[in-house]
Amino acid sequence: MDLLQDLAWRGLIYQQTDEESLKDLISKDKISLYCGVDPTADSMHIGHMVPFLTLRRFQQHGHRPVVLVGGATGLIGDPSGKSEERNLQTLETVQKNVEGIQKQLEAIFNFDGDNGAVLVNNYDWAGSMDIVTFLRDIGKHIGVNYMLAKDTIASRLESGISFTEFTYTILQAMDFNHLYENFNCKLQVGGSDQWGNITSGLELIRKMQPEGSKAYGVTIPLVTKADGTKFGKTEGGAVWLDAKKTTPYEFYQFWINAADADVVKYLKYFTFLSHEEIEALEKSVKEEPHLRKAQKALAEEMTRLIHGEDSLQQAIKITQALFSGDVRNLTASEIEQGFKDVPSFNATEADANLVDLLVAAKISPSKRQAREDITNGAVTVNGERITDTSYVLQDTDRIEGQFTIIRRGKKKYSLIKY
């Protein structure tokens, strides 16, 4: 199966220009292709990943990815998918965001070898361009009627769109033309909301490059969930690639909790598992869903890709400890990850008596209930069941001197901090 057939099997092609010609091109030549991201935050989230992972699939077939971070376009704001104007960010904020995103892209791509990825920032060529040059050399080639026909612009005409965002599609077209000219970049890949911007780039290349010049565009479908809820969101918000925003454990948990109705699609979109491996996991979902083999494979592949093997093993360790209740062997760092969202209480020496602590931390509503919980074996301290109502917490109950984990019942965890 060739590359485009593989992308189609995975459901990764939403729209494309001149399919037969592109197929012929990449079967004969090794090309450069690009995908871009605007630094609207200092981290990407998982919704950004599919186009970049698609670029990596091209790289695995010998093509060269050009990875663009929009230091210039991030200062303007893409109107695509937005019903109102974005708030403009300062240059300092955008540059800080660029640095964070570049580190994440370096984890996804191989930058070595003949087809090593190239990282570019459009601020390098757009940031210094004066307005007269922009209008004369670039704007002259893009008609207003052509721009008004773009869905992203037409949908905003009634509610209003500034000239700033109106010109965004020209800036992105300028990127494609620049990369075509300087990196021999023949293909742009983007999310389905980027079709209008991609075709603007093709139009500018047609107008500005020598006759016969040819470039292509491919878009990736929007990732959706079977239940209709938004992909990539949890109760805590977006699932970020930055470990400080979304810990590796939380990242792992997002993928392992994928619904049976979604997991095979995610395996095709996000992982580099073979067709045979994915088909075997699909069979497991149908015949033995309780084993959750597909979810485990998905969580392992994604956590390893973004955070590395050590963080994956740490996430698995935390998951197993929480499932079994045996949390004593967790480190303080692992506890911070695994218990980030559980109720916590800052204890003092006066709270060393277990009964008093259960009440002070609001784990049990009263001392009578606390004693009853302990007597009935419903309370564990760091995974060890305590049935003595006179139990006093010792230094050995403080993991690395920082935490004690108390569980009441089967699932109600509380984190005691010192």
Buried (B, 14 or more C-beta within 10 A) or exposed (E): EEBBEBBBEBBBBBBBBBEEEBBEBBEEEEBBBBBBBBBBBBBBBBBBBBBBBBBBBBBEBBBBBBBBBBBBBBBBBBBBEBEEBBEEBEEEBBBEBBEBBBEBBEEBBEEEEEBEBBBBBBBEBBEEBEEEEBEEEBBEBBEEEEBEEBEBBEBBEEEEBBEBBBBBBBBBBBBBBBBBEEBEBBBBBBBBBBBBBBBBBBBBBBBBBEEEBBBBBBBBBEBEBEEEEEBBBEEEEBBBBBBEBBBBBBBBBBBBEBEEEBBBBBBBBBBEBEEEBBEBBBEBBEEEEEEBBBBBBBBBBBBBBBBBEEBBBBBBBBBEBBEEBBBBEBBEEBBBBBBBEBEBBEBEEEBBBBBBBBBBBEBBEEBEBBBEBBEEEBBBBBBEEBEEBEBEBEEEBBBEEBBBBBBBEEEEBBBBBB
